[in-house]
Amino acid sequence: MVLAKTEGQLALDMVSLFPEKTFKNRPNGLRADLAQKLADMKPAFIRFPGGCLVHGDGLGNMYRWKNTIGPVEQRKAQRNIWGYHQTAGLGYFEYFQFCEDIGAKPLPVVPAAVSCQNSGGTWRIGGTGQKALSASEMDEYIQEVLDLIEWANGPATSEWGAKRAAAGHPESFNLEYIGVGNEDKITPEFEERFKMIFEAIKAKHPEITVIGTVGPFHSGEDFEKGWKIAEDLKLQMVDEHYYVQPEWLMANLHRYDKYPRSSTKVYLGEYASWGNKLKNAIAEAAYLTGLERNGDVVHLASYAPLLAKKGFTQWTTDMIFFDNVNILLTPNYHVQKMFMTNQGETWFDKVISKNESDTTLAASCVLDSKTGDIILKIVNYSDTGKPMKANLGKFGKIAAQAEKTILSGQPDDENTFENLQKIVPVTSSIEVAKSFDYIAPPMSLTVIRIKQNVK
């Protein structure tokens, strides 16, 4: 309660209205229903804080992790490059704790000591473009990145581990990955500073996987320059980004078939087709079968953006929309969840046969080693039902009944706040055998989960 006893003016620096019940009842935690929708996907990792706000609208606007820990009222709030206000109420501690709560690995991204190439409005006319920290500032900045690793993993007796412990988490957060840079313009200034940060991390923390960046597109000058840096430095992984039309995804289902198998691995850190209609989601599903097939090359993938509040975003392709009461799960969300909750460690070739000349069809077969389940994913991007055939001869004895989940509808169907349930997955049982036929419904993703080694 704030009580004014005399006439005058009252200046409030920060007001935070918070639900009493947060996810896992964490102090300063997340909105419980939204957090649960993410937890329901069973993600293997979560990237944070995300895209262009990482490197910021100018050097003074870069996302600096130390400004986001400690008492909320002492954190540094700022406008980000997308024009939104950030209180930093959801800071690094809350992020790492949420990852731990849902069994996801944290994947923080730090600036590569350069600002966004779009700083100052260069997507219009004018602007300042990419700027780099001076050479005299680099030692301090590199230490800031190293301090993040100590804060996440260091003992409670270390300087930054003690700050983590003081916040209520004396144990390590077990950080394994750190991204350096976000789809930056690959300039000499960027390359010099990225190399300095990378070498400092590898010297002090060789156990950490450093993820590089190869620009904002699936090809082009920055893409090629970023990959050249990765090859020269022998990076373990790089972060590819692309937002494309669904037709591009369907035309590039075999993109990663052509990548070298023993080189730097790929993290597809931001991708989506432009839209939240069913056809967008089904094109993404077809593309994901290619990522599964090439799991030895593409080690990580994350759809983006993740969350958008109704009426407060100018980016209209997002996975989850919400207002103060409701949550809108897009068809894209359902596709991601169907893949995430049906992952496998081993991919099998020539299990699902289809018309190989039909570019609207895609399929994948994986084995979940924890359960022994065989998981079939079948995609039809056309407007008619299409036949496929499953041959499970290479597996052991299977159950006669399997679980089938289908997401289907009309190509332009989408969920809205007026109709939140227009497109949702439907689960039922299906009879299966060592060899069985299946008609994939029009514009659909089907996941069939088959038990084996049944007595």
GUKENU-264653 format. One record per residue (C-alpha): residue in three letters; x, y negated, z negated. Coordinates in steps of 0.5 Angstrom, whole numbers, plus 2048, in hexadecimal, padded with zeros to 3 digits. Layout:
BEGIN
+---------+-----+-----+-----+
| residuo |   u |   v |   w |
+---------+-----+-----+-----+
|     ALA |   X |   Y |   Z |
...
+---------+-----+-----+-----+
% end
This chain:
BEGIN
+---------+-----+-----+-----+
| residuo |   u |   v |   w |
+---------+-----+-----+-----+
|     MET | 800 | 800 | 800 |
|     VAL | 802 | 7F9 | 802 |
|     LEU | 7FF | 7F4 | 7FD |
|     ALA | 800 | 7EC | 7FE |
|     LYS | 7FE | 7E8 | 7F8 |
|     THR | 7FF | 7E1 | 7FB |
|     GLU | 7FE | 7DE | 802 |
|     GLY | 803 | 7DE | 807 |
|     GLN | 806 | 7E2 | 80C |
|     LEU | 808 | 7EA | 80C |
|     ALA | 80D | 7ED | 811 |
|     LEU | 80D | 7F4 | 812 |
|     ASP | 813 | 7F7 | 815 |
|     MET | 810 | 7FE | 816 |
|     VAL | 80A | 801 | 815 |
|     SER | 809 | 809 | 816 |
|     LEU | 802 | 80C | 816 |
|     PHE | 803 | 814 | 815 |
|     PRO | 7FF | 81A | 815 |
|     GLU | 7FF | 81D | 80E |
|     LYS | 800 | 824 | 811 |
|     THR | 806 | 824 | 816 |
|     PHE | 809 | 82A | 819 |
|     LYS | 80B | 82F | 814 |
|     ASN | 80A | 82A | 80F |
|     ARG | 810 | 826 | 811 |
|     PRO | 811 | 81F | 80E |
|     ASN | 811 | 81A | 814 |
|     GLY | 810 | 820 | 818 |
|     LEU | 80C | 821 | 81E |
|     ARG | 805 | 821 | 820 |
|     ALA | 802 | 828 | 81E |
|     ASP | 7FE | 82A | 824 |
|     LEU | 803 | 827 | 829 |
|     ALA | 809 | 82B | 826 |
|     GLN | 805 | 831 | 826 |
|     LYS | 804 | 831 | 82D |
|     LEU | 80B | 830 | 82E |
|     ALA | 80C | 836 | 829 |
|     ASP | 807 | 83A | 82D |
|     MET | 80C | 83A | 833 |
|     LYS | 811 | 83E | 82F |
|     PRO | 817 | 839 | 833 |
|     ALA | 81E | 83C | 832 |
|     PHE | 820 | 835 | 832 |
|     ILE | 81E | 82D | 832 |
|     ARG | 822 | 828 | 835 |
|     PHE | 822 | 821 | 832 |
|     PRO | 821 | 81B | 832 |
|     GLY | 820 | 81C | 839 |
|     GLY | 821 | 818 | 840 |
|     CYS | 823 | 811 | 841 |
|     LEU | 822 | 80E | 83A |
|     VAL | 829 | 812 | 839 |
|     HIS | 82D | 80E | 83C |
|     GLY | 829 | 808 | 83C |
|     ASP | 827 | 801 | 83F |
|     GLY | 82E | 7FE | 83E |
|     LEU | 834 | 800 | 839 |
|     GLY | 830 | 7FD | 833 |
|     ASN | 82A | 801 | 834 |
|     MET | 82D | 808 | 835 |
|     TYR | 82A | 80D | 830 |
|     ARG | 82F | 80E | 82A |
|     TRP | 82E | 814 | 826 |
|     LYS | 830 | 811 | 81F |
|     ASN | 82B | 80B | 820 |
|     THR | 825 | 811 | 81F |
|     ILE | 827 | 814 | 819 |
|     GLY | 826 | 812 | 812 |
|     PRO | 820 | 80E | 80F |
|     VAL | 81B | 80D | 814 |
|     GLU | 81B | 805 | 812 |
|     GLN | 822 | 805 | 813 |
|     ARG | 823 | 808 | 81A |
|     LYS | 824 | 803 | 820 |
|     ALA | 81D | 802 | 824 |
|     GLN | 81E | 800 | 82B |
|     ARG | 81A | 800 | 832 |
|     ASN | 81D | 805 | 837 |
|     ILE | 81E | 805 | 83E |
|     TRP | 817 | 807 | 840 |
|     GLY | 814 | 801 | 83C |
|     TYR | 812 | 805 | 836 |
|     HIS | 813 | 803 | 82F |
|     GLN | 817 | 808 | 82B |
|     THR | 817 | 808 | 823 |
|     ALA | 81C | 80E | 823 |
|     GLY | 817 | 811 | 81E |
|     LEU | 818 | 817 | 822 |
|     GLY | 81F | 817 | 821 |
|     TYR | 825 | 81D | 821 |
|     PHE | 823 | 820 | 81B |
|     GLU | 81C | 821 | 81C |
|     TYR | 81E | 823 | 823 |
|     PHE | 823 | 828 | 820 |
|     GLN | 81E | 82B | 81B |
|     PHE | 818 | 82C | 820 |
|     CYS | 81D | 830 | 824 |
|     GLU | 81F | 834 | 81E |
|     ASP | 817 | 835 | 81C |
|     ILE | 815 | 838 | 823 |
|     GLY | 81B | 83C | 824 |
|     ALA | 81E | 838 | 82A |
|     LYS | 825 | 835 | 82B |
|     PRO | 827 | 82E | 82B |
|     LEU | 82A | 82B | 831 |
|     PRO | 82B | 824 | 830 |
|     VAL | 82D | 81F | 835 |
|     VAL | 832 | 819 | 834 |
|     PRO | 834 | 814 | 839 |
|     ALA | 83B | 814 | 83D |
|     ALA | 83D | 80D | 83A |
|     VAL | 839 | 80A | 840 |
|     SER | 832 | 807 | 841 |
|     CYS | 82D | 809 | 846 |
|     GLN | 82E | 807 | 84D |
|     ASN | 827 | 804 | 84D |
|     SER | 829 | 7FF | 847 |
|     GLY | 826 | 7F9 | 848 |
|     GLY | 821 | 7FA | 84D |
|     THR | 825 | 7FD | 853 |
|     TRP | 81F | 801 | 855 |
|     ARG | 81C | 7FA | 857 |
|     ILE | 821 | 7F5 | 85A |
|     GLY | 827 | 7F3 | 856 |
|     GLY | 829 | 7F5 | 84F |
|     THR | 82F | 7F7 | 84C |
|     GLY | 830 | 7FE | 84E |
|     GLN | 835 | 803 | 84A |
|     LYS | 839 | 800 | 845 |
|     ALA | 83F | 804 | 841 |
|     LEU | 842 | 803 | 83A |
|     SER | 848 | 800 | 83A |
|     ALA | 84F | 804 | 839 |
|     SER | 850 | 801 | 833 |
|     GLU | 849 | 804 | 830 |
|     MET | 84A | 80B | 833 |
|     ASP | 84D | 80E | 82D |
|     GLU | 848 | 80B | 828 |
|     TYR | 842 | 80E | 82D |
|     ILE | 846 | 815 | 82D |
|     GLN | 846 | 815 | 826 |
|     GLU | 83F | 814 | 826 |
|     VAL | 83D | 81A | 82A |
|     LEU | 842 | 81E | 826 |
|     ASP | 83E | 81C | 820 |
|     LEU | 838 | 81E | 823 |
|     ILE | 83B | 825 | 823 |
|     GLU | 83D | 825 | 81C |
|     TRP | 837 | 822 | 81A |
|     ALA | 833 | 828 | 81D |
|     ASN | 838 | 82E | 81B |
|     GLY | 83D | 82B | 816 |
|     PRO | 83D | 82E | 80F |
|     ALA | 839 | 82A | 80A |
|     THR | 840 | 827 | 807 |
|     SER | 842 | 824 | 80D |
|     GLU | 840 | 81C | 80E |
|     TRP | 83B | 81D | 813 |
|     GLY | 838 | 824 | 811 |
|     ALA | 837 | 821 | 80A |
|     LYS | 832 | 81C | 80D |
|     ARG | 82F | 822 | 810 |
|     ALA | 82F | 825 | 80A |
|     ALA | 82C | 81F | 806 |
|     ALA | 826 | 81F | 80B |
|     GLY | 824 | 826 | 808 |
|     HIS | 828 | 82B | 80D |
|     PRO | 82F | 82D | 80A |
|     GLU | 82F | 833 | 80F |
|     SER | 832 | 832 | 816 |
|     PHE | 82D | 831 | 81C |
|     ASN | 831 | 835 | 820 |
|     LEU | 832 | 831 | 826 |
|     GLU | 835 | 834 | 82C |
|     TYR | 833 | 82F | 832 |
|     ILE | 834 | 828 | 833 |
|     GLY | 833 | 824 | 839 |
|     VAL | 837 | 81F | 83B |
|     GLY | 834 | 81A | 840 |
|     ASN | 82D | 81A | 843 |
|     GLU | 82D | 81A | 84B |
|     ASP | 832 | 814 | 84B |
|     LYS | 834 | 811 | 851 |
|     ILE | 83B | 814 | 852 |
|     THR | 840 | 80E | 852 |
|     PRO | 847 | 80E | 851 |
|     GLU | 845 | 80B | 84A |
|     PHE | 841 | 811 | 848 |
|     GLU | 846 | 816 | 84A |
|     GLU | 84B | 813 | 846 |
|     ARG | 847 | 812 | 840 |
|     PHE | 843 | 819 | 841 |
|     LYS | 84A | 81D | 841 |
|     MET | 84D | 819 | 83B |
|     ILE | 846 | 81B | 837 |
|     PHE | 847 | 822 | 83A |
|     GLU | 84E | 824 | 838 |
|     ALA | 84D | 821 | 831 |
|     ILE | 847 | 826 | 830 |
|     LYS | 84B | 82C | 833 |
|     ALA | 851 | 82A | 82F |
|     LYS | 84E | 82A | 828 |
|     HIS | 847 | 82E | 829 |
|     PRO | 849 | 833 | 82F |
|     GLU | 843 | 837 | 82C |
|     ILE | 83E | 832 | 82F |
|     THR | 83C | 832 | 836 |
|     VAL | 83C | 82B | 839 |
|     ILE | 837 | 82A | 83F |
|     GLY | 839 | 825 | 844 |
|     THR | 834 | 822 | 849 |
|     VAL | 834 | 821 | 851 |
|     GLY | 82F | 81C | 852 |
|     PRO | 827 | 81B | 853 |
|     PHE | 826 | 81F | 859 |
|     HIS | 827 | 826 | 85C |
|     SER | 82C | 824 | 861 |
|     GLY | 830 | 81D | 863 |
|     GLU | 836 | 81A | 861 |
|     ASP | 835 | 81A | 85A |
|     PHE | 833 | 821 | 85A |
|     GLU | 83A | 823 | 85E |
|     LYS | 83E | 81E | 859 |
|     GLY | 83B | 821 | 853 |
|     TRP | 83D | 828 | 855 |
|     LYS | 844 | 826 | 857 |
|     ILE | 845 | 824 | 850 |
|     ALA | 842 | 82A | 84D |
|     GLU | 847 | 82F | 852 |
|     ASP | 84D | 82A | 850 |
|     LEU | 84C | 82B | 849 |
|     LYS | 849 | 832 | 849 |
|     LEU | 843 | 830 | 845 |
|     GLN | 83E | 835 | 842 |
|     MET | 838 | 832 | 845 |
|     VAL | 835 | 82C | 848 |
|     ASP | 82E | 829 | 848 |
|     GLU | 82A | 829 | 84E |
|     HIS | 824 | 824 | 84F |
|     TYR | 81F | 824 | 855 |
|     TYR | 818 | 821 | 855 |
|     VAL | 815 | 824 | 85C |
|     GLN | 80E | 825 | 860 |
|     PRO | 80B | 82C | 85F |
|     GLU | 80D | 82E | 866 |
|     TRP | 814 | 82D | 864 |
|     LEU | 814 | 832 | 85F |
|     MET | 811 | 837 | 863 |
|     ALA | 816 | 836 | 869 |
|     ASN | 81C | 837 | 864 |
|     LEU | 81A | 83D | 860 |
|     HIS | 821 | 840 | 862 |
|     ARG | 825 | 83A | 860 |
|     TYR | 829 | 83D | 85B |
|     ASP | 82A | 843 | 85F |
|     LYS | 830 | 840 | 862 |
|     TYR | 833 | 83D | 85C |
|     PRO | 83A | 840 | 85A |
|     ARG | 839 | 845 | 855 |
|     SER | 840 | 844 | 851 |
|     SER | 840 | 83C | 851 |
|     THR | 83D | 837 | 84C |
|     LYS | 836 | 839 | 84A |
|     VAL | 830 | 835 | 84B |
|     TYR | 82B | 832 | 846 |
|     LEU | 825 | 82F | 84A |
|     GLY | 824 | 82A | 845 |
|     GLU | 81E | 826 | 848 |
|     TYR | 819 | 828 | 84D |
|     ALA | 812 | 828 | 850 |
|     SER | 80E | 828 | 856 |
|     TRP | 80A | 821 | 856 |
|     GLY | 804 | 822 | 853 |
|     ASN | 800 | 826 | 84E |
|     LYS | 7FB | 829 | 853 |
|     LEU | 7FB | 831 | 853 |
|     LYS | 7FE | 831 | 85A |
|     ASN | 804 | 82D | 856 |
|     ALA | 804 | 833 | 851 |
|     ILE | 804 | 839 | 855 |
|     ALA | 80A | 836 | 859 |
|     GLU | 80E | 835 | 853 |
|     ALA | 80C | 83C | 851 |
|     ALA | 80F | 83F | 858 |
|     TYR | 815 | 83B | 857 |
|     LEU | 816 | 83E | 850 |
|     THR | 816 | 845 | 853 |
|     GLY | 81C | 843 | 857 |
|     LEU | 81F | 840 | 850 |
|     GLU | 81E | 847 | 84D |
|     ARG | 821 | 84A | 853 |
|     ASN | 827 | 846 | 852 |
|     GLY | 828 | 846 | 84B |
|     ASP | 82F | 847 | 84B |
|     VAL | 830 | 840 | 84E |
|     VAL | 82A | 83C | 84B |
|     HIS | 82B | 83D | 844 |
|     LEU | 826 | 838 | 841 |
|     ALA | 820 | 834 | 844 |
|     SER | 81C | 82F | 841 |
|     TYR | 815 | 82C | 844 |
|     ALA | 815 | 824 | 843 |
|     PRO | 812 | 820 | 841 |
|     LEU | 80F | 823 | 83B |
|     LEU | 80A | 81F | 838 |
|     ALA | 806 | 819 | 83A |
|     LYS | 801 | 815 | 836 |
|     LYS | 7FB | 813 | 83A |
|     GLY | 7FB | 80C | 83C |
|     PHE | 802 | 80B | 83A |
|     THR | 806 | 80D | 840 |
|     GLN | 808 | 80B | 847 |
|     TRP | 80B | 812 | 848 |
|     THR | 805 | 816 | 84A |
|     THR | 808 | 81D | 84B |
|     ASP | 809 | 820 | 844 |
|     MET | 807 | 827 | 841 |
|     ILE | 803 | 825 | 83B |
|     PHE | 7FF | 81F | 83A |
|     PHE | 7FB | 81D | 834 |
|     ASP | 7F7 | 817 | 830 |
|     ASN | 7F6 | 816 | 829 |
|     VAL | 7F1 | 81C | 829 |
|     ASN | 7F2 | 820 | 82F |
|     ILE | 7F8 | 824 | 832 |
|     LEU | 7F7 | 826 | 83A |
|     LEU | 7FB | 82C | 83C |
|     THR | 7FD | 82B | 843 |
|     PRO | 7FD | 831 | 848 |
|     ASN | 805 | 830 | 848 |
|     TYR | 805 | 831 | 840 |
|     HIS | 801 | 838 | 841 |
|     VAL | 806 | 83A | 847 |
|     GLN | 80C | 838 | 842 |
|     LYS | 809 | 83C | 83C |
|     MET | 807 | 842 | 840 |
|     PHE | 80F | 843 | 842 |
|     MET | 812 | 841 | 83C |
|     THR | 80D | 846 | 838 |
|     ASN | 80F | 84B | 83D |
|     GLN | 816 | 84B | 83E |
|     GLY | 81B | 851 | 83F |
|     GLU | 823 | 852 | 83E |
|     THR | 823 | 856 | 845 |
|     TRP | 820 | 855 | 84C |
|     PHE | 81F | 85A | 850 |
|     ASP | 81F | 85A | 858 |
|     LYS | 81A | 85E | 85D |
|     VAL | 815 | 85F | 857 |
|     ILE | 80F | 85B | 85B |
|     SER | 80E | 85B | 862 |
|     LYS | 80B | 856 | 866 |
|     ASN | 80B | 853 | 86D |
|     GLU | 812 | 850 | 86D |
|     SER | 810 | 84B | 873 |
|     ASP | 80B | 848 | 86F |
|     THR | 80E | 842 | 86C |
|     THR | 808 | 841 | 867 |
|     LEU | 809 | 847 | 863 |
|     ALA | 80E | 848 | 85E |
|     ALA | 80F | 84D | 858 |
|     SER | 814 | 850 | 853 |
|     CYS | 815 | 856 | 84E |
|     VAL | 819 | 855 | 847 |
|     LEU | 81A | 85A | 841 |
|     ASP | 819 | 857 | 83A |
|     SER | 81E | 85B | 837 |
|     LYS | 81B | 85A | 830 |
|     THR | 814 | 85D | 831 |
|     GLY | 816 | 861 | 837 |
|     ASP | 811 | 85E | 83B |
|     ILE | 811 | 85D | 843 |
|     ILE | 80E | 856 | 845 |
|     LEU | 80C | 855 | 84C |
|     LYS | 80B | 84E | 84E |
|     ILE | 807 | 84D | 855 |
|     VAL | 806 | 846 | 858 |
|     ASN | 801 | 845 | 85E |
|     TYR | 801 | 83E | 861 |
|     SER | 7FC | 83F | 866 |
|     ASP | 7F5 | 83E | 867 |
|     THR | 7F3 | 845 | 868 |
|     GLY | 7F5 | 84C | 864 |
|     LYS | 7FB | 84F | 866 |
|     PRO | 7FD | 856 | 865 |
|     MET | 803 | 859 | 861 |
|     LYS | 806 | 85F | 85E |
|     ALA | 809 | 861 | 858 |
|     ASN | 80E | 867 | 858 |
|     LEU | 810 | 869 | 850 |
|     GLY | 814 | 86F | 852 |
|     LYS | 81A | 86D | 84F |
|     PHE | 817 | 86C | 848 |
|     GLY | 815 | 871 | 843 |
|     LYS | 80E | 873 | 841 |
|     ILE | 809 | 86E | 841 |
|     ALA | 803 | 86C | 83E |
|     ALA | 7FC | 86D | 843 |
|     GLN | 7FA | 866 | 840 |
|     ALA | 7FE | 860 | 841 |
|     GLU | 7FC | 859 | 83F |
|     LYS | 7FB | 854 | 844 |
|     THR | 7FB | 84C | 844 |
|     ILE | 7F8 | 848 | 84A |
|     LEU | 7F9 | 840 | 84B |
|     SER | 7F5 | 83F | 851 |
|     GLY | 7F0 | 83A | 855 |
|     GLN | 7EF | 835 | 85A |
|     PRO | 7F6 | 832 | 85C |
|     ASP | 7F3 | 82B | 85A |
|     ASP | 7F0 | 82D | 853 |
|     GLU | 7F3 | 829 | 84D |
|     ASN | 7F2 | 829 | 846 |
|     THR | 7EF | 822 | 844 |
|     PHE | 7ED | 81F | 83D |
|     GLU | 7E6 | 820 | 83F |
|     ASN | 7E7 | 827 | 841 |
|     LEU | 7ED | 82A | 83D |
|     GLN | 7EC | 831 | 83F |
|     LYS | 7EB | 831 | 846 |
|     ILE | 7F1 | 835 | 848 |
|     VAL | 7F3 | 83A | 842 |
|     PRO | 7F6 | 841 | 842 |
|     VAL | 7F2 | 847 | 842 |
|     THR | 7F4 | 84D | 83F |
|     SER | 7F1 | 854 | 840 |
|     SER | 7F3 | 85B | 841 |
|     ILE | 7F5 | 85F | 847 |
|     GLU | 7F6 | 866 | 849 |
|     VAL | 7FE | 867 | 84B |
|     ALA | 802 | 86D | 84E |
|     LYS | 809 | 86F | 850 |
|     SER | 806 | 86C | 857 |
|     PHE | 800 | 867 | 857 |
|     ASP | 7FE | 862 | 85C |
|     TYR | 7FC | 85B | 85A |
|     ILE | 7F8 | 855 | 85E |
|     ALA | 7FB | 84F | 85B |
|     PRO | 7F5 | 84A | 85B |
|     PRO | 7F5 | 843 | 85F |
|     MET | 7FA | 83E | 85C |
|     SER | 7FC | 842 | 856 |
|     LEU | 801 | 844 | 851 |
|     THR | 800 | 84B | 84E |
|     VAL | 804 | 84E | 848 |
|     ILE | 803 | 856 | 847 |
|     ARG | 806 | 858 | 841 |
|     ILE | 807 | 860 | 841 |
|     LYS | 809 | 864 | 83B |
|     GLN | 80E | 86A | 83C |
|     ASN | 811 | 870 | 838 |
|     VAL | 80A | 871 | 836 |
|     LYS | 808 | 878 | 833 |
+---------+-----+-----+-----+
% end
